[in-house]
Amino acid sequence: MAILPAQPTLADLEAAYMSRGAQIVACDGARRLAVDALLAERALQDDLRGRGSD
């Protein structure tokens, strides 16, 4: 989380904005990776269950 000085300049605001944007991109990437891993795990479990009932 960005903390601005008491009297922020335009450069301070722009730096905080860019930093927050980078944090959002990193968080979204981690979330997507977690969702992909979960879906792959569930697909594997479904596949293994399907093989067991043959």
C-alpha angles and dihedrals in degrees: 000000000000118000116202125210119251091262105031120196125217088260090054091051093047092049091050091048092051092046091052090048091053090049091052092050092049092047092049090050092051091047092050091049091051092049092048091050092049093049092048091049092050092047090052091049091049090049092050092048090051092053092049094058095056 
